[in-house]
Amino acid sequence: MRVLSKVPNIDFMRMRAPAVGLSALLSVLAILLIALRGLNMGIDFTGGVLVEVSYPESAPLDEVRAALARADFTGASVQYFGTSRDVLIRLPPTQENDSAAISTAVLDALGTMEPAPELRRVEFVGSAVGEELAVDGGLAAIFAIILILIYVALRFEWKFAVGAIVATVHDALFVLGWFALFGIEFDLPTLAAVLAVIGYSLNDTIVIYDRIRENFLDLRKASPVEVINVSVNQTLARTIVTGGTTLFVLIALFFLAGSAVHNFAIALIVGVLVGTYSSIFVGSAMVLWLGVTREDLLPPAETEVDDLP
């Protein structure tokens, strides 16, 4: 089998058994973490009150938390929002639906600090609305996976569709497990990041699948293992460049864009890393284990010709 000299010759499929075994183990651990510890749902899903205040100078978050605790605002989440002078306060659901009363109580609690803050906004998210958002987000992920299954099955072959779904679910589970493990807040932007990870992972997998299909038709005497290894190596440079440039942007987003998008950036960073790994070791290994052959990718007429003596 002749391979271009500029293409690396790494035997990825030789490592498929331990790689998939590791992926299976981590996926089970992720499921257990999600089931036992659960996700730290944000106000978007649980409901509650969001208050944004602004200080004339950098705000000490520890003092803000202490002031709220003294005023019996239990379970309050306090973080910077954009700059160190803007503070976002998330309060658990309350029976009080009067924004004026809540904002007054928060400002009175923070008024003991010097300098006193200025109120920017107050928002309510009802528990019913939060539950509806959670259900809608889950349905969006399920529909995305179903459409992926149909698309890949029509474009390639059902064995490729199964491999793509396994790799995609693997990546989403890993991101959710990561958030459950470290108790990172899971909100609507994070859900959007998980959906973006599904799309990114699928795109990476489809690029490799396209090359596998081409090489199955071109390298007629090569075995399936050789075809998949050549295909992964031929797309390796593209995979590294795409993943590297994406990670560069996401890392800049994490460090420079403020705490408001930290969770969003974390989900995408983890998702891109795992998605790059799964497109090589999970998606490709799955089609090999499902027994894909050159005949699976031939049009019916050509298959009949090849079967003739």
N, C-alpha and C positions, 0 to 999 in steps of 0.2 A: 504494500500500500504506500503510495507516494504522497507525502505531505509537504506543503510549501515550507522552505527553510525558516521564514520569518515567524511561522506559527509555532508556539511552544508545544511540547510533546509531554504533557503531564497526564499521568494515568489516574484521572479523577475517579473513574468507575471502580478502580481497585479499592478505593476507600469508601465505597458506597455503603457497605454493611455496617461498619462502626459509625459512620456519619448518620445514617438513618436510625440506627439504634439510639444514638445520642439525642436525635430529634424526637424520637418517640418518648424517651424518658423525660425530656424537658417539657414536652406537650402534656404528659400526664401530670407532672408537677404543676404546670400552669393551671390545668383544670382543677386540681386539688386546692391550689391557692385561691382561685376564684370562688370555688364552692365553700371553702372553710373560712377564709379571711374576708372574702368579698372585695368589691371595689369601693374605694373612698369616693362615693358619688358627690359631685358638686351641687351647688344650689340650683343649677339648671334642671337637675333630675329630682332632687329631694324637696325643692321648694324652699322659700325663706326670703330674707331681706338682704339687699345689697346696698351699702352706703359708701359713697365716695367722698372723701374730704381732702382738702388741700392745705398744706402748711406753707408759711412764707420762707421756711428753710427746711433742711433735711429733718425728717421726722424719725424719732427713736421708736422703733416698733415695739420694743419691750415695754416702754412706758405706756404706749397706746393700749397694749394688751392688759397691762396692770390696771389702767384706768377703767377699761370696760369691765374687767372682772370685779372691781370694787362696786360698780353700778349694777351688778348681777346680770350682766350680759354673758351668760355661760355658753361655751361652745363657739365663740366668735373666732373667725379666721381673719387674720390681719396680714396684709402683704402690700408691698409697693406696687404702684400701678403706673408704669411708664417711667417716672422719675422718683427719686427718693423724697420728694416733697409731696407727692400724691399718694394717698393711702386708700386701699380698697378693703372695706370691712364686710365680711359675709356673716350674717346672723341666721341661726336656725329658724324654722317656721315659728311664728308667734300668733297669738289670738288677736293681737292689735293690728288692724289693717289701715290705720290712719297714718299716712306718711308724715304728716306734720308732727304728730305725737312722737313717732319713732325718731325722726331726725332731731327733734328737740331733746329727747332723752339722750341720744348719742352725743350731741354737742354739749349737753350739760355734763356728761361723764368726762368728755375730753377737755372741758373748759377749765379743769383744775390744772391742766398743763400750760406751760408757757413756751412759745406763744400759742394762742388758741387757734384751732383750725377753722377753715371756711367750708361750708357744705357745698358740694358740687351736684350730687344727684342721689335719689333714693328710688330703688326699683323693688317690686314685689314679684315673686314667682310662686304661684299657688302649688300645693302638693299635687293636685289633680293634673295641672299643666305639666309638672315635672315628670309624673308617671307617664303621661301621654308622650312626652319627648323621649323618654327611655324606650317605650314600646316602639315608637316610630323609628328610632335609631336602630334598634335590633332588627326590625323588618327591613330597613334599608340595606343592612349588611346581608341578610338572608337573600333578598332579591338580587343583590349584586352577585352573590355566589352562584345562584341559579342561572342568571344570565351568562355568567362566565362559562358555566358548564355547557350551556347550549351553544354559545359562540365557538368554543374550542372544539366541541364535538362536530360541528358543521364545517369548520375550517380545516381541521386535521382528521382526527379519528377518535373514537371514544376512549381509547387508552390514554391519549394525550389529555383529554378532558379530565379524566380521573387524576392524572398526575398534576395538572394545573390546580385542581381544587384542593388536593392534599397539601400542596405547597402553599397555597393561599391561606387555607385554614390554619396551617402550621404557623405562618407569620402573624396572623391576627391573634391567635392564642398566646404566642410568645409576648406580644406587646401588652395584652391584657394581663398576663401573668406577671410581667415586670411591674405594672402599676399596682397590682394586688400585693406583690411582695414588699414594695417600698412604701405602700400607702399613699401614693401620689394621687392628688385629686383628679377625678375623672369627670370632665365637663363636656359641653357641646363641642368646643374646638378640638378636644382630644378625640371625641368620636369621629369628627371630620378627618382627623389625622389617621385614625384606624382605617377608614374607608379609602383614604389616599394611599395607605400602605398596601391595601388589597390591589388597587390599580397599578401601583409601582411594581409589586411582586409579579402580577400577571404579565405586565409588559416585558419584564426581564425574562420570564419563562417563555413567552411567545417568541422572543428573538432567538432563543436557543432552539426551540421547537422548529422554527422555520428552517434553521440551518440543518437540523437533524433530517427533516423531510427532504431537503435538497441533496444531502449527502447520501441518503438511502437510495436515491435514484441515480446518483453519479458514481458512487463507489460500490459497484455491483458485487464485487467479490469480497468486500469487507464484512466482518461479522457485526452484529448489532452493537456489541461493546466497543469495537473499534470506531464505528460510525459515530456513536454518541461521544466518545472521547475526542475525536477529531472536531466535532461540532462545538463542543464546549471550549476547546482550545482556540478554535477560530474566532469565537465571540468573546474570548476572555478579555482582550484589550478593550473592547467596547464596554464590557461589563464593569471593568475597573475604572475606566474614565467616567462613565455615567454615574456610578456609585460615588466615586471620589468627589466629583464636582458638586453632586447633590449634597453630600455630607459637609463639604466646605460651606455651602450656603446655610445649611441647617445649624452648624456649629456657630456661625456668625449670628444667626437669628437667636440662638439660645443665649449667647453672651451679650449681645448688643441691643436686642429688641425689647428688653424689659421683662419683668416677671409675668406680665399678662399672657405671653405666648410661650413661657417656659415648658409647660406640660405638652403643648402642641409640638414644640420642637423635640422634646424628649421622645414622644411617641414616634415621630418620623425618623429620628436618628436610630432608634432601636429597630424600627421597621425596615429601614433601608439596609442596615447591616445584616439582619436576619433574612431579608428578602433576597439579597445577593447570594447568601449561603444556600438558601433553599432552592433557588432556581438552578443551581449547579448540582447539589447533592440530593435534593428531595425530588424535585420535578423530573429531572433526567433519570434518576434511579428508578422512579416509579414506573415510567414507561418501559424501562428495560425489564423490570420484574413482571410486568404485565404481559411480556412476550411480544413486543412490537417487532414487526418484520417489514422487509421491503414490500412484500405483497399487500400489506395493510394500507399502503399509501399509493398503490397503483390504481388507475382508473379500471373499471370492470373489463373493458374491452382489451386493455393491455395485459391484464392478468390472464385472460383467456388465451392470448397469443403466447405468453410465456409458458403456459401449461402444455402447449402442443409439443409433441415429440420432435 
